[in-house]
Every structure is written in structure tokens, then in C-alpha cells.
């Protein structure tokens, strides 16, 4: 038997043993399942965006997670800025599905935005009157 055939046979055997759980230490298969279930909510908490705020023009960024609303729903966004003059706006939709911008203020903080019965990925825009800065958003 050639060395290539021996390596292929050994690899196939190792893959078969791993698939059946024979090579898994202890309860690795159930631990992996538990870890995946535990990480799912953490992935949702990691939603956000970051974007520069420039005095030349509005800069735009799309969020990392979509939002699913219901009639009368509002969503909260937390944001921080590296400069107190940085302003943020969030695009949302009215009951007829028309997009409009909600002003979140300047310098950072907490912003409540009506999302209604819409499903969308939020779009943010930033601007700074004096200098270039950066905005970090979580939701």
C-alpha cells in the first residue's frame, strides 16, 4: 500500500470516529450544542454599527441585525461619540411604509425610535459640525 493510500485511509478512519463521537473527549458533542444555544442570545446583543461623522457631509452605515416590529413598536438604540458635536439620525418607516429620519441628538446617549409594524435593517447617518469623529451604536 502506498503512503498516499495509507494517509487517505487514516484520515477516513479518523473522520468516521469523530463523526460517531468516539474521538470526542467526554461529552464534547453535547457541550458544543449547549455552547451554540448559549451563544445565540449573545449574538443578538452584539447588534450595532459604527460610522465616522464628518463636517463635509452625512456619512451612512447599516446596522448588523434586522429589526422585526409589530403595531406600535418602538426600538432603543444606545450610542457613544468621540466628540460631543457628533449628531446621529436613524431611518425608520411610517405606517404607509415611507422612510423618514429620526433625530437622536448629539454627543451620544439613548435614542427611542418608532419602528411600527415593519421589518428592516436600520440605517444610520452621522454628521459633525466641527471635526471628524466616530460614532458607535448598539441595539
C-alpha atoms as one frame of an Amber mdcrd trajectory, in Angstrom:
protein
   0.000   0.000   0.000   1.422   3.410  -0.946   1.921   6.199   1.607  -0.784
   8.327  -0.045  -3.303   5.488   0.264  -2.298   4.932   3.915  -2.782   8.638
   4.705  -6.174   8.686   2.988  -7.275   5.569   4.895  -6.090   7.005   8.208
  -7.889  10.293   7.529 -11.100   8.495   6.589 -10.917   6.403   9.782 -10.330
   9.490  11.937 -13.244  11.303  10.313 -15.517   8.307  10.841 -14.533   8.045
  14.515 -15.041  11.776  15.016 -18.474  11.649  13.390 -19.586   8.846  15.716
 -18.198  10.662  18.768 -15.542   8.052  19.540 -12.730  10.633  19.353 -14.663
  13.348  21.193 -13.326  13.872  24.730 -16.002  13.270  27.342 -19.258  14.911
  26.409 -17.921  17.232  23.686 -20.906  16.768  21.367 -23.428  17.884  23.990
 -21.100  20.679  25.187 -20.896  22.027  21.641 -24.697  22.009  21.393 -25.028
  23.785  24.732 -22.420  26.374  23.750 -24.258  27.099  20.482 -27.538  27.637
  22.342 -25.833  29.910  24.867 -24.130  31.966  22.157 -27.325  32.649  20.210
 -28.624  35.385  22.578 -25.127  36.872  22.817 -25.034  37.234  19.041 -28.260
  39.250  19.176 -26.788  41.520  21.857 -23.869  42.232  19.526 -26.003  44.172
  17.058 -24.795  47.612  16.156 -22.892  49.809  13.768 -20.107  52.338  13.758
 -19.501  55.212  11.421 -17.426  58.346  11.107 -19.036  61.747  11.487 -17.531
  64.372   9.192 -18.190  68.089   8.703 -18.152  67.737   4.911 -21.347  65.664
   4.541 -23.563  62.997   6.102 -21.940  59.575   6.437 -24.068  56.415   6.388
 -23.864  52.935   7.893 -26.235  49.977   8.001 -26.803  48.018  11.215 -25.634
  44.435  11.617 -29.039  42.958  12.569 -32.548  43.368  11.233 -35.489  44.546
  13.327 -38.941  42.973  13.288 -41.694  45.241  14.537 -45.341  44.970  15.446
 -48.063  47.620  15.511 -46.990  50.424  17.842 -43.481  49.047  18.427 -40.503
  51.214  19.396 -36.830  50.231  19.472 -33.998  51.600  21.569 -30.514  52.477
  20.303 -27.546  53.311  22.547 -24.709  55.283  21.046 -21.490  56.964  22.021
 -19.453  59.527  20.126 -15.811  60.547  20.342 -16.885  64.206  20.121 -19.839
  65.954  21.758 -20.726  67.741  18.489 -21.349  64.494  16.561 -25.033  64.115
  15.602 -26.877  60.887  14.769 -30.100  60.082  12.915 -31.851  56.734  12.378
 -34.031  55.924   9.367 -37.359  54.298  10.142 -40.724  53.861   8.410 -44.217
  55.202   8.995 -47.472  53.208   8.776 -47.615  53.682   4.981 -44.085  52.282
   4.585 -42.475  55.649   3.787 -38.954  56.177   5.136 -38.078  59.162   7.315
 -35.194  60.155   9.618 -35.474  60.371  13.423 -33.032  62.735  15.152 -31.168
  61.172  18.076 -29.314  64.284  19.187 -25.594  64.869  19.564 -22.790  63.614
  21.777 -24.176  60.165  22.491 -26.896  58.698  24.639 -30.092  56.759  24.210
 -32.496  57.082  21.289 -36.054  55.665  21.081 -37.282  55.150  17.518 -40.780
  54.062  16.414 -40.463  51.023  14.129 -44.144  50.087  13.933 -45.212  47.010
  12.006 -42.100  46.972   9.770 -39.179  44.628   9.241 -35.930  46.273   8.177
 -32.235  46.677   8.894 -31.692  50.126  10.396 -29.741  52.745   8.502 -27.824
  55.402  10.428 -26.360  58.709   9.361 -23.941  60.957  11.195 -22.571  64.471
  10.888 -20.215  66.648  12.928 -20.135  70.412  12.540 -16.533  70.925  13.691
 -14.225  67.970  13.102 -14.080  64.307  12.186 -15.244  61.994  14.966 -16.612
  58.468  15.305 -19.942  57.084  16.497 -20.516  53.600  17.976 -24.080  52.235
  18.098 -25.508  49.174  19.876 -29.053  47.849  19.811
